[in-house]
Amino acid sequence: MIRKAVLPVAGFGTRCLPASKAIPKEMITIVDRPVIQYVVNEAVKAGIRDIVLVTHASKSAIENHFDTHYELEATLEAKNKQELLDELRAIVPADVNIISVRQHEPLGLGHAVLCARPVIGDDEPFAVLLPDVLVDDEGLSQNDLAGMLDAYEATGRSQLMVEEVPWENVHKYGIVSPEGEAPTAGKACPLAGVVEKPAREEAPSNLAVIGRYALPGSIFPLLAETPPGAGDEIQLTDAIETLRQRDGVDAWRMRGKTYDCGHQLGYLEATLVYGRRHPRFGEGFRELLARYSQAE
């Protein structure tokens, strides 16, 4: 079973500027907690117990968020604010380890994943979760990450999570080319390849890669040998293509919905969705939405 996950969080977050100038983009909040916490919660719900943050010197706020704040906890305890204290202590469950490694140079996503090699090793499979994207599991008995990890366990083949997107938007994504019929939701199919941001008339499907991967440790030697590609960076997709040609790679079609919080409109949509159903603030938030809708 896959029990380790890599979260690359070293990027500068240029898509989120100016909000991310002094605050890591992963620490921008959706309702009452930072984006990165939602992604860590997703991993934990899928059975991940070792979470490797590939970070940068400017991202210490992320590490601090997942660390224990003894003084704050003591203050809350002294003031009998038990509900807040319990929330803080639940950020990282007792059986989950948060491990940080540094990416000293911005050499691409493939290089960021490679930085986790000393922690993961070459013999153990692992997941990769890009923290820009929230994967909503509302209404599902099992979250999509867990479903994809089960597919890896059953087949031993690498998995790329994909989501159906409107055909008019395929030029914004990496689009998979299935071998044969595209998979139904909650199922996987072998990949013939991935096309980066194709024109609509050239797109092999409308299934987009959304930033969740299940990979074998054997991808690390491939990443170490992968030359710089697009943007003069080491691309994870280049190593996955080598892996596909050698061992095969599957596309696993998700059942939930994604929100791209690296983009302002995606962030606002996530705030609306998560805010409306928040157990403490949801009712008041829905009233605010209704009030402003009537004002228009």
MONOR-V679071 format. One record per helix or strand of 3 or more residues. SS is the DSSP state (alpha for helix, beta for strand). FROM is the first residue (numbers start at 0). TO is the last residue. If there is no record, write none. Layout:
BEGIN
SS_FROM_TO ; SS_FROM_TO
END
This chain:
BEGIN
beta_3_7 ; alpha_13_15 ; alpha_24_26 ; alpha_34_44 ; beta_49_54 ; alpha_56_64 ; alpha_69_77 ; alpha_81_88 ; beta_96_101 ; alpha_108_113 ; alpha_116_119 ; beta_125_128 ; beta_132_135 ; alpha_143_154 ; beta_157_163 ; alpha_166_171 ; beta_173_177 ; beta_187_195 ; alpha_199_201 ; beta_206_214 ; alpha_218_224 ; alpha_229_231 ; alpha_235_246 ; beta_248_252 ; beta_256_259 ; alpha_263_275 ; alpha_281_294
END
